[in-house]
Amino acid sequence: MASEPISSQHIQLTASDGHTFDAYVAQTTKMPEAAIVIVQEIFGVNAHIRSVVDDYASEGFLAIAPALFDRVEPGIELNYDPQGQQRGIGLMQQVGMDKPLLDIAAAIEYSARVVAPTAVGVLGYCWGGTLAWLSATRLKTIAAVGYYAGGIGRYAAETPQAPVMLHFGEKDHGIGQDQINAVRSGHPEVAIYMYDANHAFNRDVGVNYNPEAASLAKARTLEFLRSKLLTH
């Protein structure tokens, strides 16, 4: 971990359709050479997602999490309980999949101005994992990583324009093996890793947290992103 202190702030970004939204940004005092757009779960840019942003900032990246739910309910942060999950699913359905990509694109563009256009990646979790995949197939990102990307099978036919790494839990019954196989067979170049873990194994505030799987997945993610983003 980097020894430099982390500074963080909330900024306002504007998407190409004119929508203005909040984004949480963090970096160390040392100028970052690469940036990662962190894409939220269905629970908003809450304390956990902000901690993920801080963690990747401590690894030397400019890290930024756009608040994708600002399109329907600005500033919302949900708890990891049945009520929060139900509310998050509703918000996700309201905002859809296309509009969040405009917000991610705006975060990529912001990051590219700070570092370089060749040094910006996308990293997402659950819903955000699928949006990370779509960032690779539809946006100008240099690399993308998706953790337990729910519903990715619906987009398996899309072709990534950038290198992709995907992490899945073998005990995650919410994401069928058929979805993973669809990505694997259609895109053999995509790095897919399976873990003896459940859904949300990286979330250290949840019952499914698996520290061994989380640690291994993060090590692989860091190696992958550094190899793709720090070569310019």
Long-range contacts (C-beta under 8 A, 24 or more apart in sequence): 1-58, 1-59, 2-28, 2-30, 2-58, 2-59, 2-60, 4-28, 4-29, 4-30, 5-29, 6-54, 6-57, 6-58, 8-50, 8-53, 8-54, 8-57, 11-110, 13-66, 13-103, 13-106, 13-107, 13-110, 14-106, 15-99, 15-102, 15-103, 15-105, 15-106, 16-102, 16-105, 16-106, 17-99, 17-102, 19-70, 19-71, 19-99, 19-102, 19-103, 21-66, 21-67, 21-68, 21-70, 21-71, 21-74, 21-103, 21-106, 22-66, 22-67, 22-70, 22-74, 22-75, 23-64, 23-65, 23-66, 23-67, 23-107, 23-110, 24-49, 24-50, 24-53, 24-64, 24-65, 24-67, 25-53, 25-62, 25-63, 25-64, 25-65, 26-50, 26-53, 26-54, 26-56, 26-57, 26-62, 26-63, 26-64, 27-57, 27-61, 27-62, 27-63, 28-57, 28-58, 28-60, 30-60, 32-57, 32-60, 32-61, 32-62, 32-114, 32-115, 33-60, 33-115, 33-119, 33-229, 33-230, 34-60, 34-61, 34-62, 34-115, 34-119, 34-120, 34-121, 34-225, 34-226, 34-229, 34-230, 35-61, 35-62, 35-63, 35-64, 35-111, 35-112, 35-114, 35-115, 35-119, 35-120, 35-121, 35-229, 36-61, 36-62, 36-63, 36-64, 36-111, 36-120, 36-121, 36-122, 36-123, 36-225, 36-229, 37-64, 37-65, 37-66, 37-104, 37-107, 37-108, 37-111, 37-120, 37-121, 37-122, 37-123, 37-135, 37-141, 38-63, 38-64, 38-65, 38-123, 38-124, 38-128, 39-65, 39-66, 39-68, 39-100, 39-104, 39-122, 39-123, 39-124, 39-125, 39-127, 39-128, 39-129, 39-131, 39-132, 39-135, 40-65, 40-66, 40-67, 40-68, 40-69, 40-124, 40-125, 40-127, 40-128, 41-88, 41-125, 41-126, 41-127, 41-128, 41-200, 41-203, 42-78, 42-85, 42-88, 42-89, 42-91, 42-92, 42-126, 42-127, 43-77, 43-78, 43-79, 43-80, 43-84, 43-85, 43-88, 44-69, 44-76, 44-77, 44-78, 44-88, 44-91, 45-77, 46-77, 46-78, 46-79, 47-77, 47-205, 48-80, 48-203, 48-204, 48-205, 49-125, 51-204, 52-125, 56-123, 59-222, 61-225, 62-111, 62-114, 62-115, 64-107, 64-110, 64-111, 66-100, 66-103, 66-104, 66-106, 66-107, 67-103, 68-95, 68-100, 68-103, 68-104, 68-131, 69-95, 70-103, 71-95, 71-99, 71-100, 71-103, 80-203, 80-205, 80-206, 92-127, 97-130, 97-131, 97-134, 100-131, 101-131, 101-134, 101-135, 101-138, 101-139, 104-131, 104-135, 104-139, 105-139, 105-140, 108-135, 108-139, 108-140, 108-141, 116-232, 118-142, 118-229, 118-232, 119-229, 119-230, 119-232, 120-229, 121-145, 121-225, 121-228, 121-229, 123-147, 123-221, 123-225, 124-149, 125-200, 125-202, 125-203, 126-150, 126-199, 126-200, 127-151, 129-166, 130-155, 132-164, 133-158, 133-160, 133-164, 133-166, 134-158, 136-160, 136-161, 136-162, 136-163, 136-164, 137-161, 142-228, 142-229, 143-224, 143-225, 143-228, 143-229, 145-221, 145-224, 145-225, 147-202, 147-217, 148-172, 148-175, 148-199, 148-200, 148-201, 149-175, 150-174, 150-175, 150-199, 151-175, 151-179, 152-179, 152-180, 152-183, 153-178, 153-179, 153-180, 153-182, 153-183, 156-182, 156-183, 156-186, 156-187, 157-182, 157-186, 159-187, 160-187, 160-190, 162-228, 163-189, 163-191, 163-224, 163-228, 164-190, 164-191, 165-190, 165-191, 165-192, 165-193, 165-220, 165-221, 165-224, 166-190, 166-191, 166-192, 166-193, 167-193, 167-195, 167-202, 167-217, 167-220, 167-221, 168-192, 168-193, 168-194, 168-195, 169-194, 169-195, 169-196, 169-197, 169-198, 169-199, 169-201, 169-208, 169-210, 169-213, 170-194, 170-195, 170-196, 170-197, 171-196, 171-197, 171-198, 171-199, 172-197, 172-198, 172-199, 174-199, 175-199, 191-220, 191-224, 193-217, 193-220
